[in-house]
Amino acid sequence: MKPKSLNRNTGAFGESIGEAYLAKLGYRILERNVRSPFGEIDLVADDKGTVVFVEIKTRRNLSYGFPEESVGRRKQKKLASLASWYLMHYPKRNPQVRFDVLSILLSDHKPEIRLIQQAFEV
C-alpha cells in the first residue's frame, strides 16, 4: 500500500493538470477544493453558463483500473450532496448543473487525459 502522502501528491498534481486542461477547453474555474461538512469538491467551473462540478481522478498505473472507474454510485451520491450544499451556500438563480469526471493517467510519457462530460445525472 502506498503512503498517503504519495496519493495526495498524485492527486494534487492531477488536479493542477486537470485545471489547466479544462481552462484550455474554455471552462472558467470558479472554485478549487471547496470544503464542506460532507467532503470536498475538486473543481467548480462554468462552461458556457452551466455550473460544472468536476471530480478529478488521477492514477499512476492501471493496477486498480482506470481512474474514472473509481467514481461509482456511492461517490456520485456524495458529489450530488456536495453540489446541493454548494448551491445553497453560493446561490445562482436556476443554474444549469452538470457533473463531469476528469480522468488522468500519469504514465512515463505525457499524461493520458479523458474528460467525461455529464458523467452521471442525479
mmCIF file of the C-alpha atoms, coordinates in Angstrom:
data_MODEL
# 
_entry.id   MODEL 
# 
loop_
_atom_site.group_PDB 
_atom_site.id 
_atom_site.type_symbol 
_atom_site.label_atom_id 
_atom_site.label_alt_id 
_atom_site.label_comp_id 
_atom_site.label_asym_id 
_atom_site.label_entity_id 
_atom_site.label_seq_id 
_atom_site.pdbx_PDB_ins_code 
_atom_site.Cartn_x 
_atom_site.Cartn_y 
_atom_site.Cartn_z 
_atom_site.occupancy 
_atom_site.B_iso_or_equiv 
_atom_site.pdbx_formal_charge 
_atom_site.auth_seq_id 
_atom_site.auth_comp_id 
_atom_site.auth_asym_id 
_atom_site.auth_atom_id 
_atom_site.pdbx_PDB_model_num 
ATOM 1   C CA . MET A 1 1   ? 0.000   0.000  0.000   1.00 0.00 ? 1   MET A CA 1 
ATOM 2   C CA . LYS A 1 2   ? 1.297   3.458  -0.908  1.00 0.00 ? 2   LYS A CA 1 
ATOM 3   C CA . PRO A 1 3   ? 1.835   6.122  1.723   1.00 0.00 ? 3   PRO A CA 1 
ATOM 4   C CA . LYS A 1 4   ? -0.967  8.685  1.914   1.00 0.00 ? 4   LYS A CA 1 
ATOM 5   C CA . SER A 1 5   ? 1.470   11.489 1.083   1.00 0.00 ? 5   SER A CA 1 
ATOM 6   C CA . LEU A 1 6   ? 2.213   9.894  -2.315  1.00 0.00 ? 6   LEU A CA 1 
ATOM 7   C CA . ASN A 1 7   ? -1.518  9.592  -3.013  1.00 0.00 ? 7   ASN A CA 1 
ATOM 8   C CA . ARG A 1 8   ? -2.053  13.236 -2.000  1.00 0.00 ? 8   ARG A CA 1 
ATOM 9   C CA . ASN A 1 9   ? 0.842   14.376 -4.185  1.00 0.00 ? 9   ASN A CA 1 
ATOM 10  C CA . THR A 1 10  ? -0.510  12.378 -7.123  1.00 0.00 ? 10  THR A CA 1 
ATOM 11  C CA . GLY A 1 11  ? -3.962  13.873 -6.582  1.00 0.00 ? 11  GLY A CA 1 
ATOM 12  C CA . ALA A 1 12  ? -2.677  17.439 -6.271  1.00 0.00 ? 12  ALA A CA 1 
ATOM 13  C CA . PHE A 1 13  ? -0.534  17.037 -9.387  1.00 0.00 ? 13  PHE A CA 1 
ATOM 14  C CA . GLY A 1 14  ? -3.512  15.613 -11.271 1.00 0.00 ? 14  GLY A CA 1 
ATOM 15  C CA . GLU A 1 15  ? -5.721  18.484 -10.147 1.00 0.00 ? 15  GLU A CA 1 
ATOM 16  C CA . SER A 1 16  ? -3.243  21.053 -11.470 1.00 0.00 ? 16  SER A CA 1 
ATOM 17  C CA . ILE A 1 17  ? -3.005  19.214 -14.815 1.00 0.00 ? 17  ILE A CA 1 
ATOM 18  C CA . GLY A 1 18  ? -6.786  18.918 -14.924 1.00 0.00 ? 18  GLY A CA 1 
ATOM 19  C CA . GLU A 1 19  ? -7.398  22.564 -14.174 1.00 0.00 ? 19  GLU A CA 1 
ATOM 20  C CA . ALA A 1 20  ? -5.062  23.658 -16.977 1.00 0.00 ? 20  ALA A CA 1 
ATOM 21  C CA . TYR A 1 21  ? -6.694  21.183 -19.373 1.00 0.00 ? 21  TYR A CA 1 
ATOM 22  C CA . LEU A 1 22  ? -10.197 22.445 -18.611 1.00 0.00 ? 22  LEU A CA 1 
ATOM 23  C CA . ALA A 1 23  ? -9.105  26.078 -18.942 1.00 0.00 ? 23  ALA A CA 1 
ATOM 24  C CA . LYS A 1 24  ? -7.755  25.270 -22.426 1.00 0.00 ? 24  LYS A CA 1 
ATOM 25  C CA . LEU A 1 25  ? -11.183 23.881 -23.305 1.00 0.00 ? 25  LEU A CA 1 
ATOM 26  C CA . GLY A 1 26  ? -12.804 27.155 -22.251 1.00 0.00 ? 26  GLY A CA 1 
ATOM 27  C CA . TYR A 1 27  ? -14.032 26.236 -18.778 1.00 0.00 ? 27  TYR A CA 1 
ATOM 28  C CA . ARG A 1 28  ? -13.867 29.133 -16.342 1.00 0.00 ? 28  ARG A CA 1 
ATOM 29  C CA . ILE A 1 29  ? -12.701 27.859 -12.957 1.00 0.00 ? 29  ILE A CA 1 
ATOM 30  C CA . LEU A 1 30  ? -14.886 29.304 -10.189 1.00 0.00 ? 30  LEU A CA 1 
ATOM 31  C CA . GLU A 1 31  ? -13.605 27.398 -7.147  1.00 0.00 ? 31  GLU A CA 1 
ATOM 32  C CA . ARG A 1 32  ? -10.941 24.855 -6.245  1.00 0.00 ? 32  ARG A CA 1 
ATOM 33  C CA . ASN A 1 33  ? -11.057 22.281 -3.464  1.00 0.00 ? 33  ASN A CA 1 
ATOM 34  C CA . VAL A 1 34  ? -14.317 23.519 -1.956  1.00 0.00 ? 34  VAL A CA 1 
ATOM 35  C CA . ARG A 1 35  ? -14.655 22.055 1.516   1.00 0.00 ? 35  ARG A CA 1 
ATOM 36  C CA . SER A 1 36  ? -17.996 21.382 3.144   1.00 0.00 ? 36  SER A CA 1 
ATOM 37  C CA . PRO A 1 37  ? -19.080 19.415 6.203   1.00 0.00 ? 37  PRO A CA 1 
ATOM 38  C CA . PHE A 1 38  ? -19.662 16.465 3.831   1.00 0.00 ? 38  PHE A CA 1 
ATOM 39  C CA . GLY A 1 39  ? -16.390 16.425 1.925   1.00 0.00 ? 39  GLY A CA 1 
ATOM 40  C CA . GLU A 1 40  ? -14.640 18.282 -0.858  1.00 0.00 ? 40  GLU A CA 1 
ATOM 41  C CA . ILE A 1 41  ? -15.453 19.272 -4.431  1.00 0.00 ? 41  ILE A CA 1 
ATOM 42  C CA . ASP A 1 42  ? -12.321 19.217 -6.603  1.00 0.00 ? 42  ASP A CA 1 
ATOM 43  C CA . LEU A 1 43  ? -13.386 21.959 -9.015  1.00 0.00 ? 43  LEU A CA 1 
ATOM 44  C CA . VAL A 1 44  ? -16.428 24.097 -9.656  1.00 0.00 ? 44  VAL A CA 1 
ATOM 45  C CA . ALA A 1 45  ? -16.370 25.614 -13.116 1.00 0.00 ? 45  ALA A CA 1 
ATOM 46  C CA . ASP A 1 46  ? -18.530 27.482 -15.578 1.00 0.00 ? 46  ASP A CA 1 
ATOM 47  C CA . ASP A 1 47  ? -18.882 26.019 -19.059 1.00 0.00 ? 47  ASP A CA 1 
ATOM 48  C CA . LYS A 1 48  ? -20.933 28.343 -21.260 1.00 0.00 ? 48  LYS A CA 1 
ATOM 49  C CA . GLY A 1 49  ? -23.312 29.229 -18.423 1.00 0.00 ? 49  GLY A CA 1 
ATOM 50  C CA . THR A 1 50  ? -23.552 25.745 -16.915 1.00 0.00 ? 50  THR A CA 1 
ATOM 51  C CA . VAL A 1 51  ? -22.221 25.207 -13.402 1.00 0.00 ? 51  VAL A CA 1 
ATOM 52  C CA . VAL A 1 52  ? -19.989 22.138 -13.642 1.00 0.00 ? 52  VAL A CA 1 
ATOM 53  C CA . PHE A 1 53  ? -18.883 20.105 -10.643 1.00 0.00 ? 53  PHE A CA 1 
ATOM 54  C CA . VAL A 1 54  ? -15.702 18.317 -11.667 1.00 0.00 ? 54  VAL A CA 1 
ATOM 55  C CA . GLU A 1 55  ? -14.313 15.245 -9.957  1.00 0.00 ? 55  GLU A CA 1 
ATOM 56  C CA . ILE A 1 56  ? -10.677 14.698 -10.906 1.00 0.00 ? 56  ILE A CA 1 
ATOM 57  C CA . LYS A 1 57  ? -9.281  11.190 -10.564 1.00 0.00 ? 57  LYS A CA 1 
ATOM 58  C CA . THR A 1 58  ? -5.574  10.554 -11.079 1.00 0.00 ? 58  THR A CA 1 
ATOM 59  C CA . ARG A 1 59  ? -3.616  7.311  -11.082 1.00 0.00 ? 59  ARG A CA 1 
ATOM 60  C CA . ARG A 1 60  ? -0.032  6.399  -11.863 1.00 0.00 ? 60  ARG A CA 1 
ATOM 61  C CA . ASN A 1 61  ? -0.880  2.976  -13.315 1.00 0.00 ? 61  ASN A CA 1 
ATOM 62  C CA . LEU A 1 62  ? -3.821  0.714  -14.097 1.00 0.00 ? 62  LEU A CA 1 
ATOM 63  C CA . SER A 1 63  ? -3.336  -1.719 -11.195 1.00 0.00 ? 63  SER A CA 1 
ATOM 64  C CA . TYR A 1 64  ? -6.719  -0.663 -9.799  1.00 0.00 ? 64  TYR A CA 1 
ATOM 65  C CA . GLY A 1 65  ? -8.361  0.091  -13.156 1.00 0.00 ? 65  GLY A CA 1 
ATOM 66  C CA . PHE A 1 66  ? -8.895  3.355  -14.989 1.00 0.00 ? 66  PHE A CA 1 
ATOM 67  C CA . PRO A 1 67  ? -9.157  6.434  -12.768 1.00 0.00 ? 67  PRO A CA 1 
ATOM 68  C CA . GLU A 1 68  ? -12.762 7.185  -13.739 1.00 0.00 ? 68  GLU A CA 1 
ATOM 69  C CA . GLU A 1 69  ? -13.848 3.712  -12.608 1.00 0.00 ? 69  GLU A CA 1 
ATOM 70  C CA . SER A 1 70  ? -13.485 4.852  -9.002  1.00 0.00 ? 70  SER A CA 1 
ATOM 71  C CA . VAL A 1 71  ? -16.477 7.197  -9.351  1.00 0.00 ? 71  VAL A CA 1 
ATOM 72  C CA . GLY A 1 72  ? -19.159 4.654  -8.520  1.00 0.00 ? 72  GLY A CA 1 
ATOM 73  C CA . ARG A 1 73  ? -22.723 5.145  -7.319  1.00 0.00 ? 73  ARG A CA 1 
ATOM 74  C CA . ARG A 1 74  ? -21.704 5.960  -3.739  1.00 0.00 ? 74  ARG A CA 1 
ATOM 75  C CA . LYS A 1 75  ? -19.258 8.652  -4.901  1.00 0.00 ? 75  LYS A CA 1 
ATOM 76  C CA . GLN A 1 76  ? -21.875 10.039 -7.297  1.00 0.00 ? 76  GLN A CA 1 
ATOM 77  C CA . LYS A 1 77  ? -24.375 10.410 -4.438  1.00 0.00 ? 77  LYS A CA 1 
ATOM 78  C CA . LYS A 1 78  ? -21.748 12.135 -2.341  1.00 0.00 ? 78  LYS A CA 1 
ATOM 79  C CA . LEU A 1 79  ? -20.924 14.544 -5.187  1.00 0.00 ? 79  LEU A CA 1 
ATOM 80  C CA . ALA A 1 80  ? -24.630 15.299 -5.624  1.00 0.00 ? 80  ALA A CA 1 
ATOM 81  C CA . SER A 1 81  ? -24.898 16.125 -1.894  1.00 0.00 ? 81  SER A CA 1 
ATOM 82  C CA . LEU A 1 82  ? -21.828 18.335 -2.108  1.00 0.00 ? 82  LEU A CA 1 
ATOM 83  C CA . ALA A 1 83  ? -23.278 20.122 -5.138  1.00 0.00 ? 83  ALA A CA 1 
ATOM 84  C CA . SER A 1 84  ? -26.573 20.737 -3.295  1.00 0.00 ? 84  SER A CA 1 
ATOM 85  C CA . TRP A 1 85  ? -24.668 22.152 -0.342  1.00 0.00 ? 85  TRP A CA 1 
ATOM 86  C CA . TYR A 1 86  ? -22.614 24.376 -2.654  1.00 0.00 ? 86  TYR A CA 1 
ATOM 87  C CA . LEU A 1 87  ? -25.680 25.706 -4.473  1.00 0.00 ? 87  LEU A CA 1 
ATOM 88  C CA . MET A 1 88  ? -27.396 26.535 -1.162  1.00 0.00 ? 88  MET A CA 1 
ATOM 89  C CA . HIS A 1 89  ? -24.358 28.466 0.052   1.00 0.00 ? 89  HIS A CA 1 
ATOM 90  C CA . TYR A 1 90  ? -23.421 30.063 -3.270  1.00 0.00 ? 90  TYR A CA 1 
ATOM 91  C CA . PRO A 1 91  ? -26.793 30.602 -4.889  1.00 0.00 ? 91  PRO A CA 1 
ATOM 92  C CA . LYS A 1 92  ? -27.170 31.395 -8.543  1.00 0.00 ? 92  LYS A CA 1 
ATOM 93  C CA . ARG A 1 93  ? -30.638 31.760 -9.938  1.00 0.00 ? 93  ARG A CA 1 
ATOM 94  C CA . ASN A 1 94  ? -31.794 28.457 -11.502 1.00 0.00 ? 94  ASN A CA 1 
ATOM 95  C CA . PRO A 1 95  ? -28.403 27.272 -12.698 1.00 0.00 ? 95  PRO A CA 1 
ATOM 96  C CA . GLN A 1 96  ? -27.945 24.524 -15.224 1.00 0.00 ? 96  GLN A CA 1 
ATOM 97  C CA . VAL A 1 97  ? -25.799 21.938 -13.437 1.00 0.00 ? 97  VAL A CA 1 
ATOM 98  C CA . ARG A 1 98  ? -23.572 19.184 -14.776 1.00 0.00 ? 98  ARG A CA 1 
ATOM 99  C CA . PHE A 1 99  ? -21.246 16.593 -13.260 1.00 0.00 ? 99  PHE A CA 1 
ATOM 100 C CA . ASP A 1 100 ? -18.036 15.890 -15.177 1.00 0.00 ? 100 ASP A CA 1 
ATOM 101 C CA . VAL A 1 101 ? -15.300 13.401 -14.363 1.00 0.00 ? 101 VAL A CA 1 
ATOM 102 C CA . LEU A 1 102 ? -11.763 14.119 -15.476 1.00 0.00 ? 102 LEU A CA 1 
ATOM 103 C CA . SER A 1 103 ? -9.593  11.009 -15.610 1.00 0.00 ? 103 SER A CA 1 
ATOM 104 C CA . ILE A 1 104 ? -5.817  11.419 -15.630 1.00 0.00 ? 104 ILE A CA 1 
ATOM 105 C CA . LEU A 1 105 ? -3.417  8.526  -16.051 1.00 0.00 ? 105 LEU A CA 1 
ATOM 106 C CA . LEU A 1 106 ? 0.173   9.530  -15.341 1.00 0.00 ? 106 LEU A CA 1 
ATOM 107 C CA . SER A 1 107 ? 2.462   7.370  -17.419 1.00 0.00 ? 107 SER A CA 1 
ATOM 108 C CA . ASP A 1 108 ? 6.154   7.608  -18.220 1.00 0.00 ? 108 ASP A CA 1 
ATOM 109 C CA . HIS A 1 109 ? 5.307   9.851  -21.115 1.00 0.00 ? 109 HIS A CA 1 
ATOM 110 C CA . LYS A 1 110 ? 2.661   12.528 -21.325 1.00 0.00 ? 110 LYS A CA 1 
ATOM 111 C CA . PRO A 1 111 ? -0.461  12.169 -19.146 1.00 0.00 ? 111 PRO A CA 1 
ATOM 112 C CA . GLU A 1 112 ? -3.496  10.500 -20.695 1.00 0.00 ? 112 GLU A CA 1 
ATOM 113 C CA . ILE A 1 113 ? -6.486  12.736 -20.028 1.00 0.00 ? 113 ILE A CA 1 
ATOM 114 C CA . ARG A 1 114 ? -10.117 11.772 -20.562 1.00 0.00 ? 114 ARG A CA 1 
ATOM 115 C CA . LEU A 1 115 ? -12.979 14.158 -19.899 1.00 0.00 ? 115 LEU A CA 1 
ATOM 116 C CA . ILE A 1 116 ? -16.365 12.585 -19.344 1.00 0.00 ? 116 ILE A CA 1 
ATOM 117 C CA . GLN A 1 117 ? -18.946 15.338 -19.593 1.00 0.00 ? 117 GLN A CA 1 
ATOM 118 C CA . GLN A 1 118 ? -22.320 14.708 -17.974 1.00 0.00 ? 118 GLN A CA 1 
ATOM 119 C CA . ALA A 1 119 ? -20.740 11.645 -16.374 1.00 0.00 ? 119 ALA A CA 1 
ATOM 120 C CA . PHE A 1 120 ? -23.883 10.998 -14.351 1.00 0.00 ? 120 PHE A CA 1 
ATOM 121 C CA . GLU A 1 121 ? -27.239 12.526 -13.503 1.00 0.00 ? 121 GLU A CA 1 
ATOM 122 C CA . VAL A 1 122 ? -28.929 12.914 -10.155 1.00 0.00 ? 122 VAL A CA 1 
# 
